[in-house]
Amino acid sequence: MSQLSEQELVRREKLAKLRALGINPYPADLYPVNHTSNEVKNQFEEGKPVVIAGRLMMVKVQGKASFAQLQDSEGKIQVYFNRDEVCPGEDKVKYNEVFKKLLDFGDFIGIEGELFTTQVGEKSVRVKDFTLLSKALKPLPLPKEKDGVVFDAFTDPEQRYRQRYADLVVNPHVKEVFIKRTKLFNAMREFFNSAGYFEVETPVLQPIPGGAAARPFMTHHNALDVPLYMRIANELYLKRLIVGGFEGVYEFSKNFRNEGMDRTHNPEFTAMEIYVAYKDYNWMMSFCERLLEYCAMAVNGTTKVKFGEHEIDFKAPYARVTMADSIKHFTGFDITGKTEEEIRQAAKDLGVEVDETMGKGKLIDEIFGEKCEGNYIQPTYITDYPKEMSPLCKEHRENPELTERFELMVCGKEIANAYSELNDPIDQRERFEHQLKLAAKGDDEATEFIDHDFLRALEYGMPPTSGMGIGMDRLIMFLTNNQSIQEVLFFPQMRPEKKAVALSDEGKAVLDLLKKAEKIALTDLKTQSGLSNKKWDKTIKELTKNNLAKVENTDDGLFVEVV
């Protein structure tokens, strides 16, 4: 257990005093809440009795009377404690000792009282009795305010993501993002269900990681003595269900990819995949834009959303551009009919980083990603991908070099991927075998497995089908104007937490300066710190020794950055 702070020690002393008074700080019995803070305000009647509960968030003691704020899941409500109403008899311990001295910010309390309006017109609850429901032993990272200026706000992203529970308490607006996330899922379900499609569940642990090109997480099943993989996609299982006779299935699936992390990628993410029999990718484009228009309205009440400096409009229809036309438009190079070597040379000429392991599809993907993708701000379908890029997709009906595929781009990012699904088992086997050759060549994104059971399913016959996948985390980022995926995940993956280091006051001050700058010239940091030479040397050594900062010698001089 880490060393307790002074405040934590004081709270534990209060805990002991409460127990000594015969008060259980963690009672087990039900507390009969009958109103939320919103219901108090929206269904307000002077003198109406209510029972509410929540966290004590602010207390202003004024002798025999006090005002406080109670925060529940829906907001805050003012409560008024009067000593003689809380303690009508001779014994005033409950007010004088328990309320005034032994309760803290963050404690959960239940209140029985009646509604009244204060002299300044604020709807409040007059407390008749209160019950301690849970004693908080750690102080919340509440922002402080002085002369109208807020400081010490809980805004450090790493701390907020690591301690999301505290973030939700002290930054209640964060909850709105997650409420909108749930609205998005509900809206999508309504749209699919009303169309007659069926929600299903497929395995998370799979003997073969299929349906996408990605590096999987691997585990071992002891009883079966076989390797298993956490799913990278659920596509092949959903198609098996189309073979089995379902005509429309969808799933919200947790997928896992053992790859890099950044502002738009988490190793665990949520995808929605839907497959509908007797449809093609043209139908799916129309379906997708109607779906997203419906979802935007359900989440925000408008099809227009702000994302960074852009305003995006999800109103259907969306522009449609072939991949070849896009590359030609932005680079002047026409990929149509070109060999692998011609495309590799073109990529090099365009300054796109490529290597010998890359096949034709990967080379085209790199050119498009570097030179084209970022230009599409409004929702735009990129269609008709080269066959090498789409091993599960049906050959284009007019051009055998292409496939019937689209990706939906918004603000330079892909949020939906859809096909006319490949249902020819012989063609599918050949595509899988081609992927194996690419993997052997060194392409770490090519599929290293052939799912023979999936091929067997196709041999029983799969009707013409269109399928689509949507990255739900990325979509909610756009609908809530969040640039980082960590903001839309309750508990994003984080590096192991560094043990707290007891820094000197000078060390803390310099580290705060450094965090604001991230990277700064050593001389500038020293000037900003205002420390003498001796104290500066001691402080910078303290930060580097504790691996909190590092000094780099560059061509432009010495620079300091946060580790």
C-alpha positions as CSV (number, residue, x, y, z in Angstrom):
1,M,0.0,0.0,0.0
2,S,1.4,3.4,-0.9
3,Q,2.0,6.0,1.8
4,L,-1.2,7.8,2.8
5,S,-1.4,11.6,2.4
6,E,-2.3,13.8,5.3
7,Q,-5.9,14.2,4.0
8,E,-6.2,10.4,3.7
9,L,-5.0,9.9,7.3
10,V,-7.5,12.5,8.5
11,R,-10.4,10.8,6.8
12,R,-9.4,7.4,8.4
13,E,-9.4,9.1,11.8
14,K,-12.9,10.4,11.0
15,L,-13.9,6.9,10.0
16,A,-12.8,5.6,13.4
17,K,-14.7,8.4,15.2
18,L,-17.9,7.6,13.2
19,R,-17.6,3.9,14.3
20,A,-17.0,5.0,17.9
21,L,-20.3,6.9,17.7
22,G,-22.1,3.7,16.6
23,I,-22.5,4.9,13.0
24,N,-21.8,2.3,10.3
25,P,-20.0,4.2,7.5
26,Y,-20.9,1.5,5.0
27,P,-24.5,0.3,5.8
28,A,-25.9,-2.6,3.9
29,D,-29.6,-1.8,3.9
30,L,-31.6,-0.3,1.1
31,Y,-31.9,3.5,1.1
32,P,-35.4,4.4,-0.2
33,V,-34.5,7.1,-2.8
34,N,-37.7,8.4,-4.5
35,H,-36.4,11.5,-6.4
36,T,-33.3,12.5,-8.5
37,S,-31.9,16.0,-8.6
38,N,-33.6,16.6,-11.9
39,E,-37.0,15.3,-10.7
40,V,-36.7,17.7,-7.7
41,K,-36.2,20.6,-10.0
42,N,-38.7,19.6,-12.8
43,Q,-41.5,18.4,-10.5
44,F,-41.0,21.0,-7.8
45,E,-43.7,21.7,-5.3
46,E,-43.2,23.8,-2.2
47,G,-43.2,21.7,0.9
48,K,-43.2,18.3,-0.9
49,P,-41.4,15.5,1.0
50,V,-38.5,13.8,-0.9
51,V,-35.8,11.2,-0.3
52,I,-32.6,11.8,-2.3
53,A,-29.1,10.5,-2.2
54,G,-25.7,11.4,-3.7
55,R,-22.2,12.7,-3.1
56,L,-21.6,15.7,-0.8
57,M,-19.8,18.1,-3.1
58,M,-19.8,21.5,-1.4
59,V,-20.5,22.7,2.2
60,K,-20.9,26.2,3.5
61,V,-21.2,26.1,7.2
62,Q,-22.9,29.1,8.9
63,G,-23.1,28.2,12.6
64,K,-26.4,26.5,13.3
65,A,-27.3,26.4,9.6
66,S,-25.4,25.2,6.5
67,F,-25.9,25.0,2.8
68,A,-24.4,22.1,0.8
69,Q,-24.6,20.6,-2.7
70,L,-25.6,17.0,-3.4
71,Q,-24.5,15.5,-6.7
72,D,-26.3,12.4,-8.1
73,S,-26.3,10.8,-11.5
74,E,-28.4,13.6,-13.1
75,G,-26.8,16.7,-11.6
76,K,-26.6,18.8,-8.4
77,I,-29.2,20.1,-6.0
78,Q,-28.8,22.5,-3.1
79,V,-29.6,21.1,0.4
80,Y,-30.1,23.1,3.6
81,F,-29.1,21.8,7.0
82,N,-30.5,23.5,10.1
83,R,-29.2,22.2,13.4
84,D,-32.5,22.2,15.2
85,E,-34.4,20.6,12.4
86,V,-31.9,17.8,12.0
87,C,-31.6,17.4,15.8
88,P,-35.0,18.5,17.2
89,G,-34.1,17.2,20.8
90,E,-31.4,18.1,23.2
91,D,-28.8,15.9,21.5
92,K,-27.1,18.0,18.8
93,V,-24.3,15.5,18.0
94,K,-25.6,14.5,14.6
95,Y,-25.3,18.1,13.4
96,N,-22.4,19.5,15.5
97,E,-20.1,16.4,15.3
98,V,-21.2,14.1,12.4
99,F,-22.3,16.7,9.8
100,K,-19.9,19.6,10.6
101,K,-16.7,17.6,11.6
102,L,-16.9,14.0,10.3
103,L,-18.4,14.3,6.8
104,D,-16.2,15.2,3.8
105,F,-16.5,16.1,0.1
106,G,-17.2,12.9,-1.8
107,D,-19.1,11.1,1.0
108,F,-22.4,9.5,-0.1
109,I,-25.3,10.6,2.0
110,G,-29.0,10.0,1.9
111,I,-31.4,12.9,2.8
112,E,-35.0,13.0,3.9
113,G,-36.4,16.4,3.6
114,E,-38.9,18.7,2.0
115,L,-38.7,21.2,-0.9
116,F,-38.5,24.9,-0.5
117,T,-37.3,28.0,-2.4
118,T,-34.5,30.1,-0.8
119,Q,-34.7,33.9,-0.6
120,V,-32.7,34.2,-3.8
121,G,-35.1,31.8,-5.6
122,E,-33.0,28.6,-5.7
123,K,-35.0,25.3,-5.5
124,S,-33.6,23.4,-2.5
125,V,-34.2,20.6,-0.1
126,R,-34.6,21.4,3.7
127,V,-33.0,18.4,5.5
128,K,-35.1,16.7,8.1
129,D,-32.7,13.8,8.5
130,F,-29.6,12.4,6.8
131,T,-27.8,9.1,6.7
132,L,-24.1,8.4,5.8
133,L,-24.2,5.8,3.0
134,S,-20.5,5.5,2.2
135,K,-17.5,7.3,3.6
136,A,-14.9,8.4,0.9
137,L,-11.4,7.8,2.2
138,K,-9.6,9.5,-0.7
139,P,-10.3,13.2,-1.5
140,L,-11.7,13.9,-5.0
141,P,-9.5,16.0,-7.3
142,L,-11.9,18.9,-7.2
143,P,-11.0,22.1,-8.9
144,K,-10.5,25.1,-6.7
145,E,-11.8,28.6,-7.3
146,K,-10.4,32.0,-6.2
147,D,-11.7,35.4,-7.3
148,G,-13.7,33.7,-10.0
149,V,-10.6,31.9,-11.4
150,V,-10.6,28.1,-11.5
151,F,-7.3,26.3,-10.9
152,D,-6.1,22.8,-10.1
153,A,-8.8,21.5,-12.4
154,F,-8.7,17.7,-13.1
155,T,-7.7,18.0,-16.7
156,D,-4.5,15.9,-17.1
157,P,-5.6,13.3,-19.8
158,E,-3.5,10.5,-18.4
159,Q,-5.0,10.9,-14.9
160,R,-8.5,11.3,-16.3
161,Y,-8.3,8.1,-18.4
162,R,-6.6,6.1,-15.6
163,Q,-9.1,7.3,-13.0
164,R,-12.2,7.6,-15.1
165,Y,-14.4,7.1,-12.0
166,A,-12.9,10.4,-10.5
167,D,-13.2,12.1,-14.0
168,L,-16.9,11.4,-14.2
169,V,-17.5,12.8,-10.7
170,V,-15.6,16.0,-10.9
171,N,-16.1,16.6,-14.7
172,P,-19.8,15.7,-15.1
173,H,-19.9,17.0,-18.7
174,V,-17.7,13.9,-19.6
175,K,-20.7,11.8,-19.0
176,E,-22.5,13.4,-21.9
177,V,-20.1,11.7,-24.4
178,F,-21.0,8.3,-23.0
179,I,-24.7,9.1,-23.0
180,K,-24.4,10.0,-26.7
181,R,-22.4,6.8,-27.3
182,T,-25.3,4.7,-25.9
183,K,-27.8,6.8,-27.9
184,L,-25.8,5.9,-31.1
185,F,-25.9,2.1,-30.3
186,N,-29.6,2.3,-29.6
187,A,-30.3,4.3,-32.8
188,M,-28.4,1.8,-34.9
189,R,-30.3,-1.1,-33.3
190,E,-33.6,0.6,-34.0
191,F,-32.7,1.2,-37.6
192,F,-31.6,-2.4,-38.2
193,N,-34.5,-4.0,-36.2
194,S,-37.1,-1.9,-38.1
195,A,-35.6,-3.1,-41.3
196,G,-36.1,-6.7,-40.1
197,Y,-32.5,-7.6,-39.4
198,F,-31.5,-9.9,-36.5
199,E,-28.9,-9.2,-33.8
200,V,-26.6,-12.1,-33.1
201,E,-23.5,-13.0,-31.1
202,T,-20.4,-14.9,-32.5
203,P,-17.3,-16.2,-30.8
204,V,-14.6,-13.9,-29.3
205,L,-12.2,-16.8,-28.9
206,Q,-11.5,-18.2,-32.4
207,P,-9.3,-21.1,-33.6
208,I,-8.4,-19.0,-36.7
209,P,-8.3,-15.2,-36.7
210,G,-10.2,-14.2,-39.9
211,G,-12.2,-11.6,-41.6
212,A,-9.5,-8.9,-41.6
213,A,-5.8,-8.3,-42.0
214,A,-4.4,-7.6,-38.5
215,R,-2.0,-9.0,-35.9
216,P,-4.1,-11.0,-33.3
217,F,-3.7,-11.6,-29.6
218,M,-3.0,-15.2,-28.9
219,T,-3.9,-17.5,-25.9
220,H,-4.1,-21.2,-25.1
221,H,-7.1,-23.3,-24.1
222,N,-5.8,-25.8,-21.5
223,A,-8.7,-28.3,-21.7
224,L,-8.7,-28.6,-25.5
225,D,-4.9,-28.1,-25.6
226,V,-5.2,-25.8,-28.6
227,P,-4.1,-22.2,-29.4
228,L,-6.9,-19.7,-29.6
229,Y,-7.0,-16.1,-30.9
230,M,-9.0,-13.2,-29.8
231,R,-11.1,-12.1,-32.7
232,I,-9.9,-9.4,-35.1
233,A,-13.3,-9.4,-36.9
234,N,-16.5,-11.4,-36.9
235,E,-17.1,-11.4,-40.6
236,L,-16.6,-15.1,-41.4
237,Y,-19.0,-16.2,-38.6
238,L,-21.7,-13.8,-39.7
239,K,-21.4,-15.0,-43.3
240,R,-21.8,-18.6,-42.0
241,L,-25.2,-17.5,-40.7
242,I,-26.2,-16.1,-44.1
243,V,-25.3,-19.6,-45.5
244,G,-27.5,-21.1,-42.7
245,G,-30.5,-19.2,-43.9
246,F,-30.6,-15.8,-42.1
247,E,-31.2,-13.1,-44.6
248,G,-30.0,-10.2,-42.4
249,V,-27.7,-10.4,-39.4
250,Y,-25.7,-7.8,-37.4
251,E,-23.5,-7.7,-34.4
252,F,-21.8,-5.1,-32.2
253,S,-18.5,-6.9,-31.6
254,K,-15.5,-6.3,-29.3
255,N,-12.5,-6.8,-31.6
256,F,-8.8,-7.1,-30.5
257,R,-5.7,-6.2,-32.5
258,N,-2.2,-6.5,-31.2
259,E,-0.9,-3.5,-33.0
260,G,0.1,0.1,-32.4
261,M,-1.8,2.6,-30.3
262,D,-2.5,6.2,-31.1
263,R,-5.2,8.9,-30.9
264,T,-7.5,6.8,-33.2
265,H,-6.5,3.2,-32.3
266,N,-7.0,1.2,-29.1
267,P,-6.1,-2.5,-29.0
268,E,-9.7,-3.3,-28.0
269,F,-12.4,-1.6,-30.0
270,T,-16.0,-2.0,-30.9
271,A,-17.2,-2.6,-34.5
272,M,-20.6,-3.1,-36.0
273,E,-20.9,-5.6,-38.9
274,I,-24.1,-6.2,-40.9
275,Y,-24.7,-8.7,-43.7
276,V,-27.8,-8.7,-45.9
277,A,-28.7,-11.4,-48.4
278,Y,-29.6,-10.5,-52.0
279,K,-28.0,-7.0,-51.9
280,D,-24.9,-5.5,-53.4
281,Y,-22.5,-2.7,-52.5
282,N,-24.6,-0.1,-54.4
283,W,-27.6,-0.9,-52.2
284,M,-25.3,-0.8,-49.1
285,M,-24.1,2.7,-50.0
286,S,-27.7,4.0,-49.9
287,F,-28.4,2.0,-46.7
288,C,-25.3,3.4,-45.0
289,E,-26.0,7.0,-45.7
290,R,-29.6,6.7,-44.5
291,L,-28.3,4.9,-41.4
292,L,-25.8,7.6,-40.5
293,E,-28.2,10.4,-41.2
294,Y,-30.7,8.7,-38.8
295,C,-28.0,8.1,-36.1
296,A,-26.7,11.7,-36.3
297,M,-30.2,13.0,-35.7
298,A,-30.8,10.6,-32.8
299,V,-27.5,11.5,-31.1
300,N,-27.4,15.3,-31.7
301,G,-30.8,16.3,-33.1
302,T,-29.1,17.5,-36.3
303,T,-27.2,16.0,-39.2
304,K,-24.5,18.6,-38.8
305,V,-21.6,18.1,-36.3
306,K,-18.5,20.1,-35.5
307,F,-15.3,18.2,-35.6
308,G,-12.2,20.3,-34.9
309,E,-12.2,23.2,-37.4
310,H,-14.7,21.4,-39.7
311,E,-18.4,21.2,-39.9
312,I,-19.5,17.8,-41.2
313,D,-23.0,17.1,-42.6
314,F,-24.2,13.5,-42.4
315,K,-27.2,14.2,-44.5
316,A,-27.6,11.8,-47.4
317,P,-26.6,11.4,-50.2
318,Y,-22.8,11.3,-50.1
319,A,-20.3,11.8,-52.9
320,R,-18.9,8.7,-54.6
321,V,-15.3,8.6,-56.1
322,T,-13.5,5.5,-57.4
323,M,-10.0,4.8,-55.9
324,A,-8.3,5.0,-59.3
325,D,-10.0,8.5,-59.9
326,S,-9.0,9.6,-56.5
327,I,-5.3,8.7,-56.9
328,K,-5.2,10.2,-60.4
329,H,-6.8,13.4,-59.2
330,F,-4.4,13.9,-56.3
331,T,-1.2,12.5,-57.8
332,G,-1.6,12.5,-61.6
333,F,-0.7,8.8,-61.6
334,D,-3.2,6.3,-63.1
335,I,-3.0,2.9,-61.4
336,T,-5.3,1.3,-64.0
337,G,-3.6,-1.7,-65.7
338,K,-0.2,-1.0,-64.1
339,T,2.2,-3.7,-62.9
340,E,3.4,-4.1,-59.3
341,E,6.8,-2.7,-60.3
342,E,5.3,0.3,-62.1
343,I,3.2,1.1,-59.0
344,R,6.2,0.7,-56.7
345,Q,8.3,3.1,-58.8
346,A,5.4,5.6,-58.9
347,A,5.1,5.4,-55.1
348,K,8.8,6.1,-54.7
349,D,8.5,9.0,-57.2
350,L,5.7,10.4,-55.1
351,G,7.8,10.2,-51.9
352,V,5.7,7.4,-50.4
353,E,7.7,5.1,-48.2
354,V,7.5,1.5,-49.6
355,D,9.5,-1.7,-49.4
356,E,10.0,-5.0,-51.2
357,T,7.6,-6.9,-49.0
358,M,4.6,-4.9,-50.3
359,G,2.4,-6.4,-52.9
360,K,0.4,-4.4,-55.5
361,G,-2.6,-3.9,-53.1
362,K,-0.4,-2.7,-50.2
363,L,1.4,-0.3,-52.5
364,I,-1.8,1.2,-53.8
365,D,-3.1,1.5,-50.2
366,E,0.1,3.4,-49.2
367,I,-0.3,5.8,-52.1
368,F,-4.0,6.4,-51.3
369,G,-3.3,6.8,-47.6
370,E,-0.5,9.2,-48.0
371,K,-1.8,11.4,-50.9
372,C,-5.6,11.1,-51.0
373,E,-7.3,10.0,-47.8
374,G,-6.7,13.2,-45.8
375,N,-8.5,15.3,-48.4
376,Y,-11.9,13.9,-47.8
377,I,-13.6,16.0,-45.1
378,Q,-17.3,15.6,-45.9
379,P,-18.6,12.0,-46.0
380,T,-17.4,10.5,-49.3
381,Y,-17.5,6.9,-50.6
382,I,-14.2,5.7,-52.1
383,T,-15.3,2.8,-54.4
384,D,-13.9,0.0,-56.6
385,Y,-10.8,-1.1,-54.8
386,P,-8.1,-3.2,-56.6
387,K,-8.6,-6.9,-56.1
388,E,-5.3,-7.3,-54.2
389,M,-6.6,-5.1,-51.4
390,S,-9.8,-7.0,-50.8
391,P,-9.4,-10.8,-50.4
392,L,-13.0,-11.3,-49.2
393,C,-14.7,-9.1,-51.8
394,K,-16.5,-9.9,-55.0
395,E,-14.8,-9.2,-58.3
396,H,-16.2,-6.0,-60.0
397,R,-18.9,-6.9,-62.6
398,E,-17.3,-4.6,-65.2
399,N,-13.6,-4.8,-64.5
400,P,-11.9,-8.0,-63.2
401,E,-8.9,-6.1,-61.8
402,L,-11.3,-4.4,-59.3
403,T,-13.7,-5.4,-56.5
404,E,-17.1,-4.1,-55.5
405,R,-16.0,-2.4,-52.4
406,F,-16.4,1.0,-50.8
407,E,-15.0,2.8,-47.8
408,L,-16.6,5.8,-46.3
409,M,-14.2,8.6,-45.5
410,V,-14.9,11.5,-43.0
411,C,-12.3,14.1,-42.1
412,G,-9.6,11.9,-43.7
413,K,-10.5,8.8,-41.7
414,E,-12.3,5.6,-42.7
415,I,-15.4,4.9,-40.7
416,A,-17.2,2.3,-42.8
417,N,-16.0,-0.5,-45.1
418,A,-18.4,-2.6,-47.3
419,Y,-18.4,-5.2,-50.0
420,S,-20.5,-7.1,-52.4
421,E,-19.4,-10.3,-50.6
422,L,-17.4,-12.9,-52.4
423,N,-19.5,-16.1,-52.5
424,D,-17.6,-18.1,-55.1
425,P,-15.8,-20.8,-52.9
426,I,-13.1,-21.5,-55.6
427,D,-12.3,-17.8,-56.1
428,Q,-12.2,-17.4,-52.3
429,R,-9.7,-20.3,-51.9
430,E,-7.4,-18.8,-54.5
431,R,-7.6,-15.3,-52.8
432,F,-6.7,-16.9,-49.4
433,E,-3.8,-18.8,-51.0
434,H,-2.6,-15.5,-52.5
435,Q,-2.7,-13.9,-49.0
436,L,-0.5,-16.8,-47.7
437,K,2.1,-15.9,-50.4
438,L,2.1,-12.3,-49.4
439,A,2.5,-13.3,-45.7
440,A,5.5,-15.5,-46.7
441,K,7.0,-12.6,-48.5
442,G,6.9,-10.6,-45.3
443,D,3.7,-8.6,-45.4
444,D,2.7,-8.7,-41.7
445,E,-0.8,-7.5,-42.5
446,A,-1.6,-10.4,-44.9
447,T,-3.7,-13.3,-43.6
448,E,-1.5,-16.2,-42.5
449,F,-4.4,-18.7,-42.2
450,I,-6.9,-20.4,-44.4
451,D,-10.2,-20.9,-42.7
452,H,-11.1,-24.3,-44.3
453,D,-14.4,-24.5,-42.3
454,F,-15.5,-21.1,-43.8
455,L,-14.6,-22.4,-47.3
456,R,-16.7,-25.5,-46.6
457,A,-19.6,-23.3,-45.6
458,L,-19.3,-21.4,-48.9
459,E,-19.3,-24.6,-50.8
460,Y,-22.8,-25.3,-49.4
461,G,-23.8,-22.1,-51.1
462,M,-24.1,-18.5,-49.9
463,P,-26.6,-16.2,-51.6
464,P,-25.5,-12.8,-53.1
465,T,-24.8,-10.7,-50.0
466,S,-23.6,-7.3,-49.1
467,G,-21.8,-6.7,-45.8
468,M,-20.6,-3.6,-44.0
469,G,-18.4,-2.8,-41.0
470,I,-18.5,0.5,-39.0
471,G,-15.9,1.5,-36.4
472,M,-18.2,2.6,-33.5
473,D,-15.5,4.3,-31.5
474,R,-14.4,6.4,-34.4
475,L,-18.0,7.2,-35.4
476,I,-18.8,8.5,-31.9
477,M,-15.6,10.6,-31.9
478,F,-17.0,12.4,-34.9
479,L,-20.5,12.8,-33.4
480,T,-19.1,14.3,-30.1
481,N,-16.2,16.4,-31.5
482,N,-13.5,14.3,-29.8
483,Q,-10.1,14.0,-31.5
484,S,-8.9,11.2,-29.3
485,I,-10.4,7.7,-29.1
486,Q,-9.5,7.6,-25.3
487,E,-12.2,10.3,-24.8
488,V,-15.0,8.0,-26.0
489,L,-13.8,4.8,-24.2
490,F,-14.6,4.5,-20.5
491,F,-11.4,2.6,-19.8
492,P,-8.8,2.9,-22.6
493,Q,-5.7,0.8,-22.4
494,M,-2.8,2.6,-20.6
495,R,0.8,2.0,-20.0
496,P,1.5,0.7,-16.4
497,E,1.2,3.5,-13.9
498,K,4.4,4.9,-12.7
499,K,4.9,4.8,-9.0
500,A,4.4,8.2,-7.4
501,V,7.7,10.0,-6.8
502,A,8.1,12.4,-3.9
503,L,9.5,15.5,-5.6
504,S,10.8,18.6,-4.1
505,D,8.7,21.8,-4.5
506,E,11.2,23.0,-7.1
507,G,10.9,19.6,-8.9
508,K,7.1,19.8,-9.0
509,A,7.2,23.4,-10.3
510,V,9.7,22.6,-13.1
511,L,7.8,19.4,-14.1
512,D,4.6,21.4,-14.4
513,L,6.3,23.9,-16.7
514,L,7.7,21.0,-18.7
515,K,4.3,19.3,-19.0
516,K,2.8,22.5,-20.5
517,A,5.6,22.7,-23.1
518,E,6.2,18.9,-23.6
519,K,9.6,19.8,-25.1
520,I,11.5,23.0,-24.5
521,A,15.1,24.4,-24.8
522,L,17.0,23.8,-21.6
523,T,18.0,27.4,-21.3
524,D,14.4,28.6,-21.7
525,L,13.2,26.1,-19.0
526,K,15.8,27.3,-16.6
527,T,14.8,30.9,-17.2
528,Q,11.2,30.2,-16.7
529,S,11.9,28.3,-13.4
530,G,13.6,31.3,-11.9
531,L,16.0,29.0,-9.9
532,S,19.6,29.8,-9.0
533,N,22.3,27.8,-10.8
534,K,22.8,25.5,-7.8
535,K,19.1,24.8,-7.3
536,W,18.6,24.4,-11.0
537,D,21.3,21.7,-11.3
538,K,19.8,19.9,-8.3
539,T,16.3,20.0,-9.7
540,I,17.1,18.9,-13.3
541,K,19.1,16.0,-11.9
542,E,16.1,15.0,-9.6
543,L,13.8,14.9,-12.7
544,T,16.2,12.9,-14.9
545,K,17.2,10.5,-12.1
546,N,13.5,9.7,-11.5
547,N,12.9,9.2,-15.2
548,L,10.4,12.0,-15.4
549,A,12.4,14.1,-17.9
550,K,15.2,13.6,-20.3
551,V,17.7,16.0,-21.8
552,E,18.6,15.6,-25.5
553,N,21.6,17.1,-27.3
554,T,20.4,18.2,-30.7
555,D,21.9,20.3,-33.5
556,D,19.8,23.2,-32.2
557,G,21.2,22.8,-28.6
558,L,20.0,21.1,-25.4
559,F,16.3,20.3,-25.1
560,V,14.3,18.9,-22.2
561,E,11.1,16.8,-22.7
562,V,8.7,14.8,-20.5
563,V,9.4,11.1,-20.5
